Amino acid sequence: MAKIVTFGELMVRLQPYNYERFVQADHLEFTFGGGEANVAVSLANYGQDAVYVTKLPAHAIGQAAVNSLRRYGVDTSKIVRGGDRVGIYYNEKGASQRPSVCIYDRAHSAIQEASPSDFDWDAIFEGANWFHFTGITPALGPNMVQACIDACKAAKAHGCKISCDLNYRGKLWTRAQAREAMTELCQYVDVCISNEEDAKDVFGIEAEATDITAGELNKEGYKSVAKQLADKFGFEKVAITLRESKSAFDNDWSAMLYDVASNEYCFSKLYHLHIIDRIGGGDSFGGGLIYALTNGYSTQGAVEFAVAASALKHSIEGDYNFATIAEVEKLAGGDGSGRVQR
């Protein structure tokens, strides 16, 4: 069984009930979520040894955040306690032609103000096989850029594979800041995960003949994007998720996985999603991909498992994916009927 370490910010998620707008809501749902934490929960649900690293206050809300991971089997023993607040994000779920809206309130959170020296990476990576982070964590500030660099160096020293989801967030940093930081960090990465927009926003690498707002994707263009990313940084594999957005409810969802050693470009089957909650969809893809790659799946098998895992997550409320291996494999095998299981 692989031991996978993930590192990032765990936030409070506040959301109006049903599909209300912020301005009409008088009470909010309270849950937790965050990119790398979502990956850790997926992996723990697949029976993997998932270790989540962050910094959270020692008060009751910080403890509730820790408990939200413990209940699903995530190892929280390496979480650093301290600081004054847990970051918050407000999510307004989109409907039909109205898009979702996400508002961050994460300034001065415990991890944003953490020091790189807060994390004992040699102890954290003892016995680990894999390290995962996203572009959201270094976007929190120069201190977190350095913390991610320190983590990557320690992970390599311990023989870990490293995966990174580029996850560009324009509300957290500029494209120039992202390019500078991620150019350095990607030197350590073995498996890069991107989507239709991230490669362009962070590195200026764009698929030809593709209009993501119109829902038009060109597979040949994405093969070129994957190869350019691999050539630039020496990645072993590049995964690109492909979302064709018809409305807030209805998306077509697939992905491609490029394996450099075999020069294979494997495209998954296409899923027609009717979305319950798309937050965490990319993270569930990352969790599925890491599980498949650490458990000997073929390139085609890995991308099929990851996309099926993500397709199921779109049917689940909240950040975390609760799909089981059996459910994912059944969907990946072609059973997407949604019929009652008796």
N, C-alpha and C positions, 0 to 999 in steps of 0.2 A: 504493500500500500504506500502510495506516494505521500510525502509530507509537503504541503504547499503553504507558503507564507504570502499573505497579501498585506498591503500597507496603504492607508488612506484615511479619509475623514468619515466618521459616522455621524449623521445628522438627524435631528428631529424632522419628520415630515408632517406638515400641517396642511390639511386639504378639506375644502368644502364637501359636504355630503352630496352624493349623486353627481349631478353635473351642474351644480349651482356655480354662479360666478362669485368672485371674491366680494363684490359690492353688495350682493344679496344674502350672503351667508351670515348666520348669527351663531353658528357653532362649527367646529372643525374636528376632523378625525386626526388622531395623534398616533403616529407610528414612527419607525426609524428606517433609515436607508442611507446608502452611499455606495459608489461604484465598486470599490474593492471589497467592502463588507458583503455586498450582494453576491460577488463571486465566491467568497468564502462560504456563505450559506449554501449556495448551489453545490459546492464540492463536499461539504459536510453531509448534505442530504444524499449524495452519491456514495457515502461511506468512506470518503477520503479524510486524511488527517489535515484539517484546514486550520491554520493559525492566522489570526487577524491581529495586526499591529496598528495602534493609533495612540492618541493621547486624549483622555477624557477627564473632566472634573471628578472629584471624589464625592460630590453631593448626590442627592437622590436621582436627579435626572441623568447624570452620568452613569449611575449604577443601573438605572432602567435601560439605558442604551446597551451596557454590557450584558444585561440579562436577556435582551432581545436576541443576542447572538448565542448565548449559552444554551438557550432552550432548544436550539436546532443543532447542537453538537459542535459548534465552533470553539476552538481553543482560544480563550481570552487571557491566558496567563501572561502574555507578553505586552498587554495593554498598559501603557504608562498612565498613572493617575496624577492629576494636577491641573492647574489653570482654573478659570472662572466660569466658562460657559460652553455649552454644546451648540454647535452651529445649527441653524434652522433653514429649511427651504419650504416655501409655500407653493403648492401645486394646484393649479386650476385645470381640471380635466377638460379637454376639448371634446366637441361633439359635432358630427356632421362636417360642415365646412369651417367651423370655428376651431382654431388650433388650441392646443394646450398652452398654458402659461406657467413658467417657473420663475419665482422671485427668491433670490438668495438673501439670507440674513446670517452670514457666517463670519463677519469681521470680528476679530479678537476672540475667536474660538480657541479652545485649549490647544488644538493641533496647529492652528495658524500661528500661534505665538510660541510654539514649542522650539526648543533648541535642538539642533542635530545631535548634540551630545546626550540628549535624553534617551536615545535608543542604543542599546547594547547589541549591535548587529551580530557579533560573533556568537553570543549566547542565543540570539533569536534564530540563527540559521543552523544551529547544531542539529545534525541529522536531517536537514531539509533537502529536498530534491528540486524544488521549483520556487521561483519568486515572481509575483505578479503585482504590477502597479499600473496606474493610468496617468494620462496627462493632466488630470484634475489635481492630483496631489502637488506636483511642483508649481502649479498655477497659484497655489495659496500664498507664495512668497519666496524670496531668495533663500530663506532658511530651509524651506521644504525642498527647494531644488537641491541644496547641499545634502539634505537628509536622504533624498532619493539617490544621489550619486554615491553617498556612503553605503547605502543599502545595496546598490548594484555591485559595488566593488567587493563588499563582504560576501554577497551571494556567489559571485564568481570564484572567490577564494575558497568557498565551501563546495564548489563543483555544481552549483545549481544552474538549471536552465532559467532564463528570464523571459517573461512575456510582458508586453505593454500594449494597452489600448490607448491610442493617441488621444481620443476624447477631447477635442478642442472645445473650450468654453470661453466664448468671447466676452462674457460678463465678468470673467476672472482675470484675464490678461490679454494683451494685444497679440496680433499675429507675429510681430517682430520678437516679442518676449518669448512666445511659445517656440518659435523657430530656433532661437539661441539656446534655450534650455534643452529642448527635445533633441536637437542635433547632438549635443554632448551625451545625453542619456541614452540615446538610441545606439551609441557605439557598443553598449553592453548587452543589447537586447537580442535574443535568439528568435522569438516569435512576435511579430508585429500584427496587431489587430487595428483595422481602420474601417471607415465607412465611406459613403459617397462624397462626404465633404471634408473629412479630417485631413486627408493627404494634401488636398488643395490648400486648406486654411493654414496648415502648419508648414508644409514644405513646398507649396506652389506646384505640386504634381497633380495634374488634372486628367480625367478620362475624356477622350474625345467623343463628340457626337452624343453627349449625354445631357439631359435637362432634368435635374432631380425634382424641380418644382412641378414639372409637367408629368413626372413619373415615367421618364423614358431613359432606359439604361442600355448601354452598348457593352456587351461582354468583352469584345476585343479591346476596348478602351481600358477596362479594368485589368486585363492581363498585362497591359503595358504599364499601368500604375504599379501593380505588384512587382513587376520586374525592376522598374526604376527604384522603388523603395529598397528592394533586396540588393541591387547593385550599389546603391548609395551607402548602405550601412552594413552590408554583409549578413543580413538576416538569413536564418535557415528556412523560415516559413513566413508567408504573409497571408493573412486572412482579411478579406474585405466583405463586409455585410452589405447587402444590396436591398434597399427599401424603395419600393415604388408606391408613393403615397397617393391614394385616390381621394381620401377624406380622413378626418380624425379617427373615424371608425374602421375604415377599410384600407388595408395596405396589402401589397404583394411583397413577400419576404423570402429572400434566398441569400446565398453567400458563395464565395469562391475561396479556395485554399490553394496557394501556390507553394509547392515543395521545390526548393532550389536544387537539391541534390539529384532528384529524378527529373527535374524540369517538367513536372506535372502541374497542370492547371485544372483543378477539380471543382466543378460547379454542382451545388446541391440542387435538389428538386425545389420547385417553387411552391410556396404556401400562400393561399388567399386568406388573409387574417381578417376576422371581425373582432376588433380590439376591445378588451375590457380595461386594460391598463398597460400602456407601453413603457412606462418608467421601469428601468432595469432590464429591458429587452436585450440591449447590447451586452450587459453584464452577464445575463444568463447564457448568451452565446459564448462569451469568454470562459465561463465556468464549464460549459459543456465541451469546449475545445480543449481546455487543459485536462479535463478528465479523460477525454478520448486519447490525447497524445501521450498521457502518462500511463495508459493502459493498453498500448500496443495496437490501436486502431490504424487501419490504412489511411492514406490521405483522403480518399473518397469517404471512407467510413467516418473519419473524424469530422469532416465538414457536415455530413448528413446528421450526425449525432448533435453537433452544436446548433445547427439551424432548427432541428426538431425541438431541442430543449428550449430554445428561444421562442419558437412558435407557441409552445405550451405556456410559457411565462406570460405572453400577451393576454392569456385568458385568466390570469390570477391577479387579484387586487394587491396593491402594495409593492414595495421594492423587491422583496425576496421571491425566489423561485422555489416552489415546493414540489415540482415534478420529480417523479422517481425514475430510476434507470429503466425499469420495465416499461413505464409509460413513454419515455423518450424513445426507446428502441422500437416499441410498437408503432409509434407515429413515423419514425424514420423508415420503418419497414413498409409503410404504405397505408396503414390503417388510420385515416383521419376522419372517420365517419362521425365521431362523437356519440356513437350509440352507447346506451347504458351498459355498464359492465356488471354482469351478475355471476 
